[in-house]
Amino acid sequence: MFNDKTILITGGTGSFGRAFVKKILDHYAPKRLIVYSRDEQKHYEMSQSFTDRAMRYFVGDVRDRDRLCRAMEGVDYCVHAAAMKHVPIAEYNPMECVKTNINGAQNVIDAALLTGVKKALALSTDKAASPINLYGATKLVSDKLFVGANNIKGARDCGFSVVRYGNVIGSKGSVAPLFKRLVKEGANSLPITDARMTRFWITLDQGAEFVIKSFARMRGGEIFVPKIPSAKIVDLARAIAPDAKLEIVGVRPGEKLRELMISIDDARNVYEFDDFFVIRPSIDFSKKTDFSVAANGEKGRLVAEGFEYASDANDRWLQGDELLKLIGEI
């Protein structure tokens, strides 16, 4: 579906953006592939690695709607990956987080509507489900903005959806690269916030692939959640450094012991498919969309009352060789 099409990714110089661009170039022949980011140095570094004639590099901030509109001219598909993501930094700089994650999301929506983008897909986070920190709260608002955009598009042929998944094991800020760096530097112990802590895990490649598949599946208004495995943080640390001492340092402000990607309150709106879930919008003004059938024909069914998707109650766990394999992909 991406052959001879123009694709734009906000925050495209980040870890996900690079993985997504590589996957698109490896499997499709896009007309243009636009990387939109405010980081000049990352643009330069990325342009040295990705030199395909389809590549375009736009320096710009999602806070700047005019610049977004210029960058989106002629764009068919948009991936919105730009965000402030560090929990403590967001807590210390709350309005900066709001300006990027909320105002920026609305600017992407406005620009997509003004320029005729066909599909726009926003990246979310587990922290948007029942948020307890500012970052999660801003991403929940961003999710609501993207879902709600389908109710204000009028007659425009444009759809807005969201992809939500857990920790990306190879991304900047992930605990796995931190553990590996500490071991490389000769540390005899690794910091563990709480021995009970669990997380969902996905690789950059898997995340990029899920986004690509979600474009084919989306009708507009869904939140897509992949079925992915969980792992205990202590198991991750022991797999990386079996002989290291584990030092319990305490849960950081705004941190959860478990990840939640679908809450009990959302269960009445959730369809289960073979390898993913769909959270349908709580308000669908068109009342014509059957979210139990994806746009590509895949069929799902409503989950049971009281269902929730949490990392400590998962039916898939990473252990032993499988955990070591995942770590090896960092």
GISULMO-V835815 format. One line per field, one symbol per residue. ss: DSSP state (h for helix, s for strand, l for the rest). psi: psi as a letter, one per 30 degrees, with the letter a starting at -180 (. if undefined). burial: + if it has 9 or more other ideal C-beta (glycine too) atoms within 8 Angstrom, else -. A space follows every 10 residues. Layout:
ss=???
psi=???
burial=???
//
This chain:
ss=lllllsssss llllhhhhhh hhhhhhhlll lssssssllh hhhhhhhhhl llllsssssl llllhhhhhh hlllllssss llllllhhhh hhlhhhhhhh hhhhhhhhhh hhhhhlllss sssllhhhll lllhhhhhhh hhhhhhhhhh hlllllllss ssssllssll llllhhhhhh hhhhllllss sslllllsss sslhhhhhhh hhhhhhhlll llssssllls sshhhhhhhh llllssssll llllllllls sslhhhhhhs sslllssssl llllllllll llslllllsl ssllllllss hhhlllsllh hhhhhhhhll
psi=ffkglkkkjk gffaeeeeee eeeeefflil ekjkjjlfje eeeeeeffej gkffkkjjkl kffjeeeeee fgkgkekkkj fklkfkeeee efieeeeeee eeeeeeeeee eeeffgkekk kkkalfffji kgleeeeeee eeeeeeefff fgfbgkikkk lkkklakjfg lkfkfeeeee eeeefgkflk kkekffklkk kkleeeeeee eeeeeffkfj fljkjljlll kkeeeeeeee iffkkjjjfk klkgklflkk fkleffefgk kkaegllkjl kfjjfegfkj ffjlfgfkka lkllkgkljl ffglgkkklb eeeeeeeff.
burial=-+--++++++ ++++++++++ +++++----+ -++++++--- -++-+++--+ ---++-++-+ -+-+--+++- ++--++++++ ++++--++++ +-++-+++++ ++++++++++ +++-+-+-++ +++++++++- +-++++++++ +++-++++++ +-+----+++ ++++++++++ +--+-++-++ -++------+ -+++--++++ ++++++++++ ++-+++++++ ++++++-+++ +-++++++++ +--+-+---- ---++-++++ +++--++--+ +-+--+++++ +--+----+- +--+---+-+ -++---++++ ++-+---+-- -+++-++-++
//
